[in-house]
Amino acid sequence: MRGDVPWRRALLAAILLAVTAPACESSEAGRSGAAQPEIVRIWRGAAPGSETWTGDEVELDAELPVSGKVHIVTNVSNPTLTVFRPEGPAASRTAVVVLPGGAFRALAWDMDGLEVGRWLAARGVTAFVLKYRVRPPGDEAPTGPESFDAFLARTEPARRLAVADAVQALRLVRADTAKYGIAPDRVGMIGFSAGAIVTMDAALAPDPATRPDFAVSVYGAMPAAQAPAAGAPPVFVVAAQDDPQVPSRKSVEIYQAWTRAGLPAELHLYEKGGHGFGMRPRGLAADKWPLALEAWLQARGLLGGRSSGR
């Protein structure tokens, strides 16, 4: 990632402000009259590896150049799942764990999380939005340009915790399939930016028990060049050519790795879109990617209760 681009500067400024700002009312709790989603803690007691973390969770709104107003959460030490259940006869037996982005230092909670959860639930999918562990940047934050590989190396400890939370979330969802009316072999994962890197980490896991059954990477990357294991899940990949944060070639590398392994993959690469566009329309061709995702899910039998076709 490049430390000097406007999007990253705005996000880091918002995160640094959050260190001293009081926690605001939850973006879900503040929705008067709206049904409150279920929130589930994923670990019993303190999450392993961050037992010494202190300080309250912080929320604030930031104005980002690409996305507009975004609700940001940081200093998360108690990971949770926010559950969006579909209603009516359209409900399928498919579930998706949603991982927001935020450079492993914060979470774009509404844009990459809650909005995606509602979109999935409206299409019959039970969505579990993961609030994984993140902390505001400290002395290790870059002060100038930074390559994407340097970003991955610098944030590896934070990424390991996020991957642990994602795998635990998968285990929890699969253990509660009867409660949520879902099938244990229809649990997918969608991630955005840093969340997409974690999603690909999970998709590349050698143990099927720790892999999602399908994976969606939105302006993300594989953490390292490696071949997916036999039986790795189908992937759906989205990026923009003009992304200043995560090079679009990283999304191409995911597609190529899956193709070389003879595994199902679909790539949607748009000319314009930048980084952090979420599902918000901006009058660009990239606005249509959720329609392509819906068609992909339908074609794989993941909507409407049909077999996944894996």
Disulfide bonds with the S-S distance in Angstrom:
none
